[in-house]
Every structure is written in structure tokens, then in C-alpha cells.
Amino acid sequence: MLESTISEFYERHIKPLSAAERLRLLELTARDLAGAEAVSNERPTGLTRFIGAAQGSFTTPADADDFIRRERDAWGS
């Protein structure tokens, strides 16, 4: 289904363009894909990258652990 839709789009909108316009479109598409591949090849990072990122947040995992420990101790009192 998608293949026929893409083919129809090409026939209707791309093929009528001049060679120069199609080359420009090819250049733009290549640049877009190169940027997308660069992003997709980045090493995934865990959620720890968000530690300390927000205002008022803990700056280290140890700070968060210490806060939770103190809160749990307060519940027991």
C-alpha cells in the first residue's frame, strides 16, 4: 500500500519537475537522511542523564538516595 502511494506521489509531483529541481530535491533528501542517520547512530543514554537537569532537582544519585532515606526514616518516627 505504502509503495503504491509513494509511486503515485512520485509520478504526480516529482516526475514533472525539471532535472535541476529533482536534483535539488535529491540533495535536500540526502542531507536530511544523513542527519537522521547521525542521530540514530548515537549511543542511547539512560535516564540518569536527567539527574540534576531540572531546577530544584538532585545533582547526583547519592543526593536523591539520601533524600529518600531521610524521608523513609521520618515515616517511621
Secondary structure per residue as TSV (DSSP state, phi and psi in degrees):
chain	resnum	aa	ss	phi	psi
A	1	M	-	360.0	-50.8
A	2	L	H	-62.8	-39.0
A	3	E	H	-59.2	-44.2
A	4	S	H	-68.3	-35.4
A	5	T	H	-64.6	-42.3
A	6	I	H	-65.7	-43.1
A	7	S	H	-62.3	-42.3
A	8	E	H	-63.5	-42.4
A	9	F	H	-60.9	-45.1
A	10	Y	I	-59.7	-50.2
A	11	E	I	-60.5	-39.2
A	12	R	I	-81.5	-39.6
A	13	H	I	-113.1	-30.7
A	14	I	I	-94.8	-48.1
A	15	K	T	-56.5	-37.4
A	16	P	T	-68.3	-14.7
A	17	L	S	-67.9	157.1
A	18	S	-	-69.5	164.9
A	19	A	H	-59.5	-39.9
A	20	A	H	-64.3	-40.1
A	21	E	H	-68.2	-39.5
A	22	R	H	-67.3	-36.6
A	23	L	H	-65.3	-39.4
A	24	R	H	-64.1	-41.8
A	25	L	H	-63.5	-41.0
A	26	L	H	-61.6	-42.5
A	27	E	H	-62.3	-46.0
A	28	L	H	-62.8	-41.3
A	29	T	H	-66.0	-42.8
A	30	A	H	-61.5	-43.6
A	31	R	H	-63.0	-42.0
A	32	D	H	-62.0	-45.5
A	33	L	H	-67.6	-37.2
A	34	A	H	-63.1	-40.3
A	35	G	H	-67.8	-38.0
A	36	A	H	-67.4	-38.5
A	37	E	H	-68.1	-38.4
A	38	A	H	-61.2	-39.8
A	39	V	H	-68.7	-42.4
A	40	S	H	-71.6	-19.7
A	41	N	T	-87.3	-5.6
A	42	E	S	-66.1	143.9
A	43	R	-	-67.8	129.3
A	44	P	-	-63.4	144.3
A	45	T	-	-115.4	155.3
A	46	G	-	-83.8	-179.6
A	47	L	G	-71.0	-13.4
A	48	T	G	-63.2	-17.2
A	49	R	G	-65.4	-17.4
A	50	F	G	-87.7	-9.5
A	51	I	T	-63.5	125.2
A	52	G	T	81.2	2.7
A	53	A	T	-80.7	-29.9
A	54	A	S	-98.3	152.8
A	55	Q	T	-62.2	132.3
A	56	G	T	80.6	6.2
A	57	S	-	-87.7	171.0
A	58	F	-	-75.6	143.1
A	59	T	S	-86.5	-20.6
A	60	T	S	-140.6	160.7
A	61	P	H	-61.1	-33.6
A	62	A	H	-63.3	-38.6
A	63	D	H	-62.6	-42.0
A	64	A	H	-65.2	-44.9
A	65	D	H	-60.3	-42.7
A	66	D	H	-62.4	-43.5
A	67	F	H	-61.5	-46.4
A	68	I	H	-63.1	-41.5
A	69	R	H	-59.9	-44.9
A	70	R	H	-65.7	-38.9
A	71	E	H	-63.8	-43.8
A	72	R	H	-64.6	-39.3
A	73	D	H	-62.9	-37.0
A	74	A	H	-67.7	-32.0
A	75	W	H	-67.1	-33.5
A	76	G	H	-75.8	-14.0
A	77	S	-	-82.3	360.0
